[in-house]
Every structure is written in structure tokens, then in C-alpha cells.
Amino acid sequence: MSDFLDMGGYALWVWSAFGLTLVVLLANIIGADRRYHSTLRRLRLRANRPGSLQK
């Protein structure tokens, strides 16, 4: 197990690459979710304006 975690002496590079990849993926997921909810909020506000084309 220790040999696996050591990654043949490249542990710093390997684990930092994994960590950075995880951070970027999480940032993309969270950013997309926030943009989605922001867009929904703006569409709801636009739909509730006087004179909007609601049925």
C-alpha cells in the first residue's frame, strides 16, 4: 500500500495532479449549477413581468 501511495517517487506530482483535477471538476459542476439556477430565476422574473406572454 505504501508503494502505491508513493507512486514510485512521483507522489507529489501525481497526487497534486489528481487534486487539481478534482478541484477543476468540482468548480465546473458548481459553476454550471449556479448558472442554471440563475437562468431559471431570470426567466421566472421575466415571465412574471406585467405584459409578459403568459397564458
Secondary structure, DSSP 8 states (H G I E B T S, - for coil): -HHHHHGGGTHHHHHHHHHHHHHHHHHHHHHHHHHHHHHHHHHHHHHTSTT----
